[in-house]
Amino acid sequence: MTARRDFPWGRWIRLSVGHYYLAVDRRWFDRHIRPELTIIKLSKQARAYVRAEIDEAAERVETQFREIGRAHV
C-alpha cells in the first residue's frame, strides 16, 4: 500500500482515494462499500463518490458486522 496522505475531505471523494477516507484496504473497500455507492463523473477523467453515501454504507457494514459478532458470542 502506498503511503497515506492527508486530504481535506470535501463533499466528494475521488475514486482513487475512497479507501483512504475509511482507512481500509482497497480490496476490502471494493468488496464491502463500493457496490452501494453512486459514482459521479466530474470531468472527462475524474470520478468521485458522495462522501455522505460512503458514511451511510460504512454505518450499514458496521452494524452488520456487529450483529454477526453478537451471534457468534
Secondary structure, DSSP 4 states (H G I P E B T S, - for coil): -PPP------SEEEGGGHHHHHT--HHHHHHHTGGGPPEEE-SSS-EEEEHHHHHHHHHHHHHHHHHHHHHH-
